[in-house]
Amino acid sequence: MITKLDSVLLPKKKFIYHYKNMRWAKGRHETYLCFVVKRRVGPDSLTFDFGHLRNRNGCHVEILFLRYIGALCPGLWGDGGPEERRLSYSITWFCSWSPCVNCSMKLSQFLSKTPNLRLRIFVSRLYFCDLEDSMEREGLRMLKRIGVHITVMKYKDYFYCWQTFVARNTSIFKAWDGLHQNSVRLTRKLSRILQPCETEDLRDAFRLLGL
């Protein structure tokens, strides 16, 4: 684990407060990102790292993660030698909010230059996606076009995060009221948002955003 990352496990109350998938999440101005990084080291073996981050000093957590990616994924860009060999990585994020449009754009640009990196994003809530013409919606479609797998968190995902990232001692994860219903609602909403992107070109999305 990189010492500059938030290596301490999340307190139980903080995890529930920030990841609760309520319809109106007032006061949740920070985004938390729990991550798992995996690299195949042999035909049947994987090496992995995990931890969590949150927004710091005005820097969104998605961009903050990219700042550490060289340390988390050594060899991602090769060794710089004449026969440069790039290692392949698979990264999974569990985010309390879906990315904003600017983070989606920067992630898409980064991933388009890093084909040996696969990213999956599980989100607890959708950030500013209520309006049909929301730029955040277009940002999510942009991520899907570049190959990012975006999914709304379900009970099994919260349970996994509780077991992996939370200082739970011996306590068992208990679903809050509305977890399943809100997950189903958000899953349907995300599906409607992402559906139109199948035939669109990534360059059109950048143009729409004025990039």
PEJO-V99139 format. One record per residue. N is the residue number from 1. RES is the residue in one letter. SS is DSSP state (H for helix, E for strand, - for the rest). PHI is phi in whole degrees, -180 to 180 (NA if undefined). NEAR is the number of other ideal C-beta (glycine too) atoms within 12 Angstrom. Layout:
n=N res=RES ss=SS phi=PHI near=NEAR
n=N res=RES ss=SS phi=PHI near=NEAR
This chain:
n=1 res=M ss=- phi=NA near=19
n=2 res=I ss=- phi=-74 near=23
n=3 res=T ss=- phi=-65 near=10
n=4 res=K ss=- phi=-76 near=15
n=5 res=L ss=- phi=-80 near=27
n=6 res=D ss=E phi=-78 near=29
n=7 res=S ss=- phi=-77 near=17
n=8 res=V ss=- phi=-75 near=16
n=9 res=L ss=- phi=-64 near=22
n=10 res=L ss=E phi=-68 near=31
n=11 res=P ss=- phi=-63 near=20
n=12 res=K ss=H phi=-58 near=22
n=13 res=K ss=H phi=-65 near=14
n=14 res=K ss=H phi=-68 near=24
n=15 res=F ss=H phi=-61 near=32
n=16 res=I ss=H phi=-65 near=27
n=17 res=Y ss=H phi=-62 near=23
n=18 res=H ss=H phi=-84 near=35
n=19 res=Y ss=H phi=-102 near=44
n=20 res=K ss=- phi=-62 near=29
n=21 res=N ss=- phi=-89 near=41
n=22 res=M ss=- phi=-71 near=24
n=23 res=R ss=- phi=-67 near=18
n=24 res=W ss=- phi=-117 near=12
n=25 res=A ss=- phi=-96 near=25
n=26 res=K ss=- phi=-68 near=10
n=27 res=G ss=- phi=84 near=10
n=28 res=R ss=- phi=-90 near=24
n=29 res=H ss=- phi=-90 near=16
n=30 res=E ss=- phi=-97 near=26
n=31 res=T ss=- phi=-113 near=35
n=32 res=Y ss=E phi=-103 near=39
n=33 res=L ss=E phi=-133 near=45
n=34 res=C ss=E phi=-96 near=41
n=35 res=F ss=E phi=-132 near=40
n=36 res=V ss=E phi=-130 near=29
n=37 res=V ss=E phi=-113 near=35
n=38 res=K ss=E phi=-125 near=24
n=39 res=R ss=E phi=-137 near=25
n=40 res=R ss=E phi=-79 near=18
n=41 res=V ss=E phi=-112 near=15
n=42 res=G ss=E phi=-167 near=8
n=43 res=P ss=- phi=-56 near=6
n=44 res=D ss=- phi=-130 near=6
n=45 res=S ss=E phi=-131 near=10
n=46 res=L ss=E phi=-131 near=16
n=47 res=T ss=E phi=-113 near=20
n=48 res=F ss=E phi=-145 near=21
n=49 res=D ss=E phi=-136 near=26
n=50 res=F ss=E phi=-151 near=30
n=51 res=G ss=E phi=174 near=33
n=52 res=H ss=E phi=-147 near=39
n=53 res=L ss=E phi=-136 near=37
n=54 res=R ss=E phi=-144 near=32
n=55 res=N ss=- phi=-55 near=26
n=56 res=R ss=E phi=-141 near=20
n=57 res=N ss=- phi=50 near=10
n=58 res=G ss=- phi=79 near=10
n=59 res=C ss=E phi=-95 near=21
n=60 res=H ss=- phi=-65 near=32
n=61 res=V ss=H phi=-63 near=38
n=62 res=E ss=H phi=-64 near=42
n=63 res=I ss=H phi=-73 near=27
n=64 res=L ss=H phi=-61 near=31
n=65 res=F ss=H phi=-61 near=42
n=66 res=L ss=H phi=-62 near=32
n=67 res=R ss=H phi=-67 near=21
n=68 res=Y ss=H phi=-98 near=31
n=69 res=I ss=H phi=-66 near=30
n=70 res=G ss=H phi=-63 near=19
n=71 res=A ss=H phi=-78 near=19
n=72 res=L ss=H phi=-77 near=32
n=73 res=C ss=- phi=-126 near=32
n=74 res=P ss=- phi=-61 near=20
n=75 res=G ss=- phi=87 near=24
n=76 res=L ss=- phi=-60 near=30
n=77 res=W ss=- phi=-103 near=22
n=78 res=G ss=- phi=85 near=18
n=79 res=D ss=- phi=-102 near=13
n=80 res=G ss=- phi=82 near=10
n=81 res=G ss=- phi=-78 near=10
n=82 res=P ss=- phi=-63 near=7
n=83 res=E ss=- phi=-110 near=8
n=84 res=E ss=- phi=-59 near=13
n=85 res=R ss=- phi=-117 near=14
n=86 res=R ss=- phi=-96 near=21
n=87 res=L ss=- phi=-80 near=23
n=88 res=S ss=- phi=-100 near=23
n=89 res=Y ss=E phi=-131 near=33
n=90 res=S ss=E phi=-124 near=27
n=91 res=I ss=E phi=-120 near=38
n=92 res=T ss=E phi=-120 near=33
n=93 res=W ss=E phi=-111 near=44
n=94 res=F ss=E phi=-120 near=45
n=95 res=C ss=E phi=-110 near=47
n=96 res=S ss=E phi=-71 near=41
n=97 res=W ss=E phi=-127 near=39
n=98 res=S ss=- phi=-71 near=45
n=99 res=P ss=- phi=-65 near=42
n=100 res=C ss=- phi=-74 near=32
n=101 res=V ss=H phi=-65 near=32
n=102 res=N ss=H phi=-66 near=24
n=103 res=C ss=H phi=-68 near=35
n=104 res=S ss=H phi=-61 near=46
n=105 res=M ss=H phi=-64 near=34
n=106 res=K ss=H phi=-67 near=29
n=107 res=L ss=H phi=-64 near=40
n=108 res=S ss=H phi=-63 near=36
n=109 res=Q ss=H phi=-64 near=24
n=110 res=F ss=H phi=-66 near=28
n=111 res=L ss=H phi=-69 near=32
n=112 res=S ss=H phi=-66 near=22
n=113 res=K ss=- phi=-99 near=16
n=114 res=T ss=- phi=-131 near=27
n=115 res=P ss=- phi=-67 near=16
n=116 res=N ss=- phi=-88 near=23
n=117 res=L ss=E phi=-120 near=33
n=118 res=R ss=E phi=-110 near=24
n=119 res=L ss=E phi=-122 near=39
n=120 res=R ss=E phi=-117 near=27
n=121 res=I ss=E phi=-124 near=44
n=122 res=F ss=E phi=-105 near=36
n=123 res=V ss=E phi=-121 near=45
n=124 res=S ss=E phi=-83 near=41
n=125 res=R ss=E phi=-137 near=36
n=126 res=L ss=- phi=-99 near=39
n=127 res=Y ss=- phi=-90 near=35
n=128 res=F ss=- phi=49 near=23
n=129 res=C ss=- phi=-114 near=31
n=130 res=D ss=- phi=-74 near=17
n=131 res=L ss=- phi=-81 near=12
n=132 res=E ss=- phi=-61 near=13
n=133 res=D ss=- phi=-97 near=13
n=134 res=S ss=- phi=-62 near=22
n=135 res=M ss=H phi=-66 near=27
n=136 res=E ss=H phi=-64 near=31
n=137 res=R ss=H phi=-63 near=35
n=138 res=E ss=H phi=-64 near=37
n=139 res=G ss=H phi=-62 near=41
n=140 res=L ss=H phi=-65 near=44
n=141 res=R ss=H phi=-65 near=39
n=142 res=M ss=H phi=-61 near=42
n=143 res=L ss=H phi=-63 near=42
n=144 res=K ss=H phi=-64 near=34
n=145 res=R ss=H phi=-63 near=29
n=146 res=I ss=- phi=-84 near=34
n=147 res=G ss=- phi=107 near=23
n=148 res=V ss=- phi=-78 near=38
n=149 res=H ss=E phi=-91 near=22
n=150 res=I ss=E phi=-112 near=39
n=151 res=T ss=E phi=-141 near=29
n=152 res=V ss=E phi=-81 near=37
n=153 res=M ss=- phi=-67 near=40
n=154 res=K ss=- phi=-114 near=25
n=155 res=Y ss=H phi=-53 near=23
n=156 res=K ss=H phi=-63 near=19
n=157 res=D ss=H phi=-74 near=32
n=158 res=Y ss=H phi=-63 near=36
n=159 res=F ss=H phi=-62 near=22
n=160 res=Y ss=H phi=-62 near=21
n=161 res=C ss=H phi=-63 near=36
n=162 res=W ss=H phi=-60 near=30
n=163 res=Q ss=H phi=-72 near=23
n=164 res=T ss=H phi=-100 near=25
n=165 res=F ss=H phi=-115 near=38
n=166 res=V ss=E phi=-112 near=31
n=167 res=A ss=- phi=-78 near=20
n=168 res=R ss=- phi=-97 near=23
n=169 res=N ss=- phi=55 near=11
n=170 res=T ss=- phi=-109 near=8
n=171 res=S ss=- phi=-71 near=15
n=172 res=I ss=- phi=-101 near=13
n=173 res=F ss=- phi=-66 near=24
n=174 res=K ss=- phi=-119 near=14
n=175 res=A ss=- phi=-65 near=23
n=176 res=W ss=- phi=-82 near=21
n=177 res=D ss=- phi=-60 near=12
n=178 res=G ss=- phi=90 near=17
n=179 res=L ss=H phi=-56 near=28
n=180 res=H ss=H phi=-66 near=19
n=181 res=Q ss=H phi=-61 near=18
n=182 res=N ss=H phi=-68 near=29
n=183 res=S ss=H phi=-64 near=32
n=184 res=V ss=H phi=-63 near=18
n=185 res=R ss=H phi=-61 near=20
n=186 res=L ss=H phi=-70 near=34
n=187 res=T ss=H phi=-63 near=26
n=188 res=R ss=H phi=-65 near=16
n=189 res=K ss=H phi=-65 near=27
n=190 res=L ss=H phi=-63 near=35
n=191 res=S ss=H phi=-61 near=20
n=192 res=R ss=H phi=-66 near=19
n=193 res=I ss=H phi=-67 near=35
n=194 res=L ss=H phi=-82 near=31
n=195 res=Q ss=H phi=-56 near=16
n=196 res=P ss=H phi=-68 near=19
n=197 res=C ss=H phi=-83 near=30
n=198 res=E ss=H phi=-60 near=10
n=199 res=T ss=H phi=-105 near=10
n=200 res=E ss=- phi=-87 near=20
n=201 res=D ss=- phi=-99 near=15
n=202 res=L ss=H phi=-60 near=28
n=203 res=R ss=H phi=-65 near=16
n=204 res=D ss=H phi=-66 near=17
n=205 res=A ss=H phi=-66 near=30
n=206 res=F ss=H phi=-61 near=24
n=207 res=R ss=H phi=-66 near=14
n=208 res=L ss=H phi=-61 near=21
n=209 res=L ss=- phi=-84 near=25
n=210 res=G ss=- phi=74 near=11
n=211 res=L ss=- phi=-110 near=20
